Amino acid sequence: MSDEPRPVPEVLFVCVHNAGRSQMAAALLEHHAHGRVRVRSGGTAPASEINPAVVAAMAELGIDVLASGATPKRLTDEAVRASDVVVTMGCGDECPFYPGRRYEDWALDDPAGRPLDEVRPIRDEIDRRVRQLLGELLTEPGLTPNGG
């Protein structure tokens, strides 16, 4: 076994507006990974702000998505190329595809325009999937749970 540090996995979450699902997923993975994974998010048609119901739903878990300066961002080819795993959430054919990346498509309801009580189950399902993904990433050969 080599003493060389192994790479920290990089994950990109993508949805159309980068204002709901992808923001929750990125914040939850950051929260659970404790620096063991690099996290990005983006949208194919970014909104002007993060959905307020998403901000409230995440605050219930003690996660302030706005404190980190998170804002909806346009998806870039560079972000996709830099990622080991790309998780799409409803962007369909608009999401770029590059060979050599692991792609997952998470079919999730869009929280846009939904009240907080309808956003919570979406958040909880994203949290479940993020925890599962994190477990897989930290046990994949060639990756280390602490980035080195």
N, C-alpha and C positions, 0 to 999 in steps of 0.2 A: 504494500500500500504506500502510495506517494505522500510525502510531507508537503507537497505543493498545495497552496490554498485552492479550493474549488470555487467556482463562480457562484455568486448569489443569483438565484433565479429572478428573472424580470417578467412581470405580468402586466398586461395592458387590458383594461376593461373598456369596451366600446359600446355606446348606444347612440341613437340619433342626436339627441339634444345635449348629452353629457350634463344633464341637470337632475337626474334621478337615479336610475338603476346603477349606472357606471360609477357615479359619485359615491353611492352607498357601498358598493362592492370595494372600491378603492380604499375608502375610509375603514371599512371592516377588516380588510386584509392588512392594512398598515397597523391597525390596532392589535390584531392577533399575532402578527408576524414579529413584532418587536425588532425590526431592522433586519430580519433574516431573508426578506424578499424586497426587491425594488418594485414599486408600484406606480403605474401611470393610468390615466384615463383620458378619453377623448370622445368627440362626437363628430358625426358626418355633417351635421347642421347645428352647431352649438347654440344653446339658448343664451339669453342675456344674463341670467342668474340661476343659481341652484334653487330648485323647487322648495318653497318654504315648508311644505309638509314633510319633505325629506329631511330638511334641517331639524325640524321638531322631532321626527321619529328617531333620528340619530342621537339627538340630545337626550332622549329617554334612556339611551344606553351609556350616557356619559361621554359621547363622542361629539365634539364641536367641529363640524366639517368646515365651518367658515374660519375658524381660528388658524388653520394651517394656510390660509390664503387660497383655498380651493375655489376655482371658478370654472365654468364651462369652457372647454378648449377645443379647438379644431383638431381632429385626428390628422396626424402627419405620417407620411411614409416612413420617416426616420423613427418615429415611435414604434411602428410595427416592426421594422427591421431590427430594432434594438431589443425586442421582446422575445422571450422563450415561449411564453404562453399568451395567446390572444383570446380573450373571452368576449364574444359578441352577444348583444342583448337587443335583438330587434332591428339591426341596421340592414339586414338582408344583403343584397348584392352590392351595396355601397361600401362595404368594408373591404379593404384591400387584402389580397392573399399573397403570401410569399412562402415558397417551399422552405422546409426546415423548421417551421414554427409549429407548435402544438396549438390547434384551434379548438375551441369549444363554443357551442352556441347554447346559451341559456335562455330557454323560452320562459319569459317572465312577464307578468302584467306591467304595463307602463303606469307609474304613479302620477303622471301628468294629469292635473285637474281633479285628482281624487282627494277626499278628506283624510285626515290623519288616521282614522280608524280603518281605512282601506289601505293605507300605506304600510301600516305595521306588519301585516302578513307578508307583504312583498319583501320588506326589510328582513323579516325573520327567515324567509326562504333563501334570500341572498346570503345571509349569515351562515346558514347551514351549508350552502354550496361553497362559500369561501373557506370555511373550516375544513371541509373535505379536500378542496384543492390544496390548501396549505399542508395538510397531512401528506398528500401525495408528493408535493414538491420537496418536502423535507426528508422524504425517504427514497427519492429517486437516486439511482447510482450517479455519481459524479457531482452531486450537489450536497452541500453540508448545511446542517441546521443553523449554523451561526455565521455563515459567510466566510469561514476560514478557519 
